[in-house]
Amino acid sequence: MVSCAIPTPTIPNFLKYKLYKSIPHGLPASPVVAVRQLSMADMADKPVETVIQHETFLSTTEDSLALTLEALIDSSATNADDVTQGVDMHMMHMFRIPWMHKLIPELEKLAAEYHIGNYVVIRTTGERVFESMPIYARIGMHLLFYGKGQILLLGTETVANFLKRLSIKQGRIYDSPQSVASILSFIKTYSLSLKELLEPDINQYSCFNDFFSRKLKPDARPVQNAQDPLGICSAADCRLVVYQTFDLAREFWVKGRNFTVPELLDVPPASDTAITFDGSSMAIFRLAPQDYHRFHCPIDGMIDGEPVNIPGQYYTVNPQAVNQPSFDVFTANVRSIIYMTHEPTGKKVAFIAIGALLVGSVVWTYGGDADDKKSVAVKRGEELGCFKYGGSTIVALFERGLLEFDADLIKNSEETLETLVKVGDSVGTSVKESCAH
């Protein structure tokens, strides 16, 4: 007997728009379903989606994806007391939102067949756990398939302009005083502890972004091996991969065809900067929305000059997008770079803060209130800046021969696994032979 697939009914665009406009606002907050890490045993029921394919949403138009993404952002304002109805909705929350499957009917099938997210390694135990991906990131990732053409979403915007507009819109929502209503729900959704916060009273925060970029107590992130002048530490609470050479990073992790040192730093291939960082070692610090979003200095040294701001896009930086050969998210996205000189070796470091989908802004805080950000001395663990809302990424390039990464991080990275680390944790040591300058 030959079986025939039943085609998924399509919804005309004008009806989709009416559907989007009819989404109820100000719904009462549902009981919180916390987002948690899953063990390998929890994951036995189905595989993890590892390859993003255009065919996954074959009968869903790009307009439907765009409408859904904008609806999630609007819901973060109108349903502020339940973040899981907005941009912090995960697959586990989707079935409580009746309009979701009407705009993207294939999303339920995807959720039934796959876990959507990434495995990470808990460094202290070596255990592999699974972290789910917010739905907005998965939709934003799929929209990248339309990003290189001149396809207009809803007949008005390119994908790049659409994602940029939504990122700015989300930033404004979370900068508004009304957004304080989202703080408690966000804490419950991600089971955040307030014990480490410099200001644990959530009523003292002026808006959601104020809480999102929250500060920690001074002793909350001690620098590991602080007395060792050769130590290099983690710049963020994050999921980390490290590669001893740029080519290894391309082999194991960053598959974008245009991922090169000159493209990443936005400099000519023959420039002194490109030559300095040719063959450099690389650390990629990925911050998830629930993380502490201030980033810190990984070295002892000196900042050379003011930040260099590079305009760009607001694509998702989730590993599944980074690992896709057809996507160039790191070299396409908006980013801001500071260059540093490592004091023990005299070698150079490029510290690149990369914006992403729904990341409102990158803020540099080093040097205090001083207008002059040039020639600032920095120490390991000192704050450099912060991200506003969204998952974000820092890429650090270390001039060839500056350091050797820790063996456990190298092993996990070569198995294409991120390792959970915190600010101040050891990530490597300077090469002694390089310290004779």
N, C-alpha and C positions, 0 to 999 in steps of 0.2 A: 504494500500500500504506500502511495506517495503522499507525504504530508505537505501541506501548504501553509506557509506562515500567514497569519492574519495581519494585514497591514494596520499600523497604528493610525487612527484618524488624525487628521491635521486640523488645526483651528485657524481660520482666517485671521490675518493680522489685526483687522479692525475689531474683531471679537476678543482677541488677546488683550488689546489695549483696554477695552471695556472691562475685561476680567481683572486686569491689573488695577484699574481705577476703583473696582468694587471690593478690593481686598479690605477687610475690616480693620480699622485702626483703633488703638486704645483697648485692645482685648485684655481681659483680666489675666494676670500672670499665672501661668501653669505651674504645677509642682516642678521644682528644679530637678532636671536629670543631669547629674554631674558628668563631665567629660573626664574619663580616667584612662590610665595606661592599661593595656591588656597583655596578659601573659601569653606565651606560646600555646598553652593549653586552651586559652580562651579563643584562639585563632584557628582551631582545628576544623571549624565548620565550613570554611571557604577560603580561597586564596586572597592575597593582596593584589589589587590592581597595580601593576608595575609599568605598563606601557599605555600612554594616552593615545587613543586612536580616534580618528575623525568619525569612524563608523559607529562609535558608542552612542552618539546622539544623532544618528543619520536622519531620522524623520523629524528632528527638532530643529527649527530654523535658528539662525543667529539672532533674529529679532526676539524669539522666545527666551533665549539665553540672556539677552540684554534686559528684557523686561523683568525677568526673575532677579537678576543681580541688582537692578535699581530698586525693586520692591524690597529686597532684603535691607538695603541701605535706608530707604524711607522708614522701614519698620523699626530700625534702631532708634529713630526719633519718636515715632508714634506709639511704639510699645517699649518704651525705655526701661520699664521695670522688669522686662524679661528679655535678656540679650539673646536667648536661643530662638527668638522669633525674628532676629535680625542677622547681623553679620557673624555672630557666634553660633549660628545654627550648624549642627553636625548631622550626619546621616541618622543618628539615633533620635534626633528631634523632628525629623522631616515628616513623620507620619502623624504628628499632631497638627500639621499645617495643611489644611485641605486644598489651598490654591496651588501648592507647589507642584503636585503631580499633574495638574491641568496644564501648566505651562511647559513642563518638561516631563512628559509621561514616561520616558525611558529611565528617569532617575531611580524609580522604584526597582526596576529590573537590575540596574547597576548595583544598587544597594543590596539586593537579594543575592547577587552572584559574587560580589567582591567586598572585601574590606577596603575602605578608601583612606589611605594615609601612608605612614612610613614606620619601619622598624628603627629603633635606636637602641644603643647599648648603655646600660647603667654602669658607669665606670667602676664604682666601688665593688660591685658583685660580678660584673661580666654578663649579667642577665640581659637577654634581648626582650624588649617590650615594644608594643605597638601603640602609636599615637595617631588618633584619627585627624582628618583634615577638615577644616570648616568648609561648608558647601560653597561659600563665595569663592574660595580659592580654586575649587574644582571647576566651577563655571568659568572663572577668569582664565584658567588654564586652557579650557576648550575654546574660548574665544580667540586664543592665539593662532588657531588654525586659519582664522580670517584676517589676521593682522597685517599680512604682507601685501594683500591686494587692496583694491580701492572700494571694497564692499562697504556700503553705508548701513549702519544699524538704524532701524526705524526710518530709513530714508534720509537721515540728516547728518550722521557722524561716522567717521572712521573708527575702527576699534581702538586705535591709540588715543584718539581724542576723547572717546567715550570713557575709557578706563581712567584717563587723567581727570576728566570732569568728576567722575564718581569718587576718586580718591580725595579731591579737593572738597567735595560735598561732605564726605564722611568726616573729614577733619573739622569742618565747620560745625557739624552736628555735635561732635564730641568736645568742641571748644565752648559750646553754649552752656550757660548755667543750668539749663533744664536737664542736661545729660548726667548730672549727679545721680539721677534716679537709676542709672544703669550700674552704678558701682557695686551695690550689694549683690545684685543678680550675677554680675561678672565674677565676684569673689566666690559665690556659691557654685557657679557653673564649673569653675576650674579648681575648686577646693583650695583656694589660696590662704596661706597663713599670714597673719598680720603681725606676728611676733617680731619679725626682723625690721619692720618699717620704722623709719625715723618719726613718722607721724601715723600712729596706728588708729587714730580716731577718724573714721571715714567721713564724718560730718565736717571735717576741716578742709576738705578738698573742694576747690571752686568749680570744677567741671570734671568730666570723665577723663579727659586727657591729662589733667593735673594728677589724677590717681594713676593713670597708665604709666606716666613717667615718674612714678613715686621714687623717693630716695630711701635708702636703707641706713640703719645705724652704722656708725663709723667702723665698728668691729665685726660687722656681719659677713664680710668677705675678706678674710686675712689672706695675704700673699703667701703661697706655699714656698718654702725654702727662701724666705725673704733675705736671709743673711748670705746667700750664695750670689755673688755678683754676676754669675753667668746665667742665672735663671731667666726663663721667658714664661709669662703667665697668660692665662686665658683673658681675653678682652671682654667677655660677656657671659651671662648665664645663657646657655645655648646648646645647640646640637652641632658638634664640631667634626669636620674632616680636615686632614692635613696631608700634604704631599711634599716630598723633599725637592721635587722639581716641577716646573710649570707643565712639562710634557706629561708627567705622571698624573697630574690633575686632569689633563685632557683625556688621558687614557681611561681613567677610572670614574671620573665624576662629571666634569663639565663638557658636554658633548656639542655645544654650539659651534657651528662651523667658523664663526668669526671671533672665537675666543682666543685672543692673543694679547700679549703685554701692551703693544701700542694701542689696540682698540680699547682695552680695559682702562688704560690711563689717559686715553684721548690725546696721544702725542704722536708725532711723526716717527716712523720706524727707525730712521737714522738719528734720532735725537739722543742726547746724552742720557736722558731719563730712560728711554727704551733700552739703551745699551746697558745701563746700570742694572736694570731688573731682568735682563735676558737670563733665562735659566734660574730664576729666583725660586725659593721655596714659598709655599702657599698654605695659609690657613683660612678656612671658610667657616665663619661663626654664624649659624642661622638661629634667629630668635623667633619663637612662636608667640602668638598673642598673649598667652598667660605668663610669659617670662618677665622678669625685672628688665626694664628697657633702657637702662643707662649703660653706657659702655665705657671701658676703662683702658688705661695704657698697658700694653703687654711688655714693655721694655723700660729700662733706665736710659734716658737720653735727652735729646733736644729736638723740639719741633722746628722745622726749617720753613719759615714763611707762613703765609695765611692759607686757609682752606681754598682749594680749587674746586669750584662748582661746575658740574657738567650737566647740561639739560638732557632730558631723555624721557623715556616712557615709564609707565607704572604697571608693569607686568608682574604676575605672581612669581616669587622666587622659591616656590616649593621644589624639593628635589626632583619630583617627576617632570617638572618643566625644565629644570637645569640639566637633567640627564637626557633630554630629547635633542637629537641632532638638528632638527629643523627650527629650534627655538634658540635665540641668543639673548637671554634675559639679562645677564650681568653687564654685557657691553651695550645693551639697548636702554637700560633703565637709567633714570636720574640718579646721580651719585655725587658725593662730595669727598674730596681726598685731602689728607694732610700727609706731608712727607716728614720723616724723622731721621735723626742720626743716632744709632745705637752707641751709647757711651763706651762700653768695654771694647768694642771692635772698630768703631768708626764707620761701620757699614750702614747702608740705607734701608729704611723701611717705608713702604707705602701703605697707609691705613685708609681703606676705602669704605665709606658708609654708603650702602646702596639702598635706595628707596624701593618700594614695592607696591603692589595693589593695596589700596586703602591706607597706605602709610602717609600721614598728614605732612610730616616734615622731618628733617634731620637738623638737630640743634647742637652746635659746638659750645661746650661750657668751660673748657680748660682756660686757664689764665684769669678766672674770675670775671669781673666786670670791665677789665681793661679793654680798650678799643683795639689796641695793638696785639694781634695774635701771633706775631713773629717772634722767633727765637725764644720760645718758652721752654724752660727746663721741666722735664716730667719724670716721674718715678713709676715703677710698676704698681699697678693697682689704683693709681690716681684717675679720677673721673675725667673723661674727655668730652662726653656729650650724651645725647639721648635721642631716641626716636619717639614720635607721637604714634597714634594708634596704628596697629597692624603688625604682622610678622615681618621681620626685616633681616638684613644680612650685612655682615662686615667681611670683606676680603682683605687679608693682610699679606703683602708680599715682602719677603725678607731677602735681601741681596744674597746672591749665591755665596755659600760658605759661612753665613752668619750663624746658623744654628743647626742642631740635630733635633728632630721631633722625638717625643717619648715613644718608646717601642709599642706600647699598647694602642696608642692613637694611630700609628702607622698601620698596624695589623688590621684594626677595624676599618680604616679608610680604604685599604686595598681590598677589603671584602665589601666595599660600597655600603658601609654602615656608619652612621653618625654616632658620636659618643656624647652623652650628656655631661657637660662640665659647667662649672660656675666661675665667676670672676675670681681671679687670683690663683686658680688651680694651675699646677705645672702643665705646660704643653711641650717644653723642650729646654735645651740648654745651649748656650753659645759654644761654638767650636773654639777650643783653647788656642789653637794655632792662629786664629783670627784676632786674638786679643793682644797682639804684640805691637799695636800701633802706638 
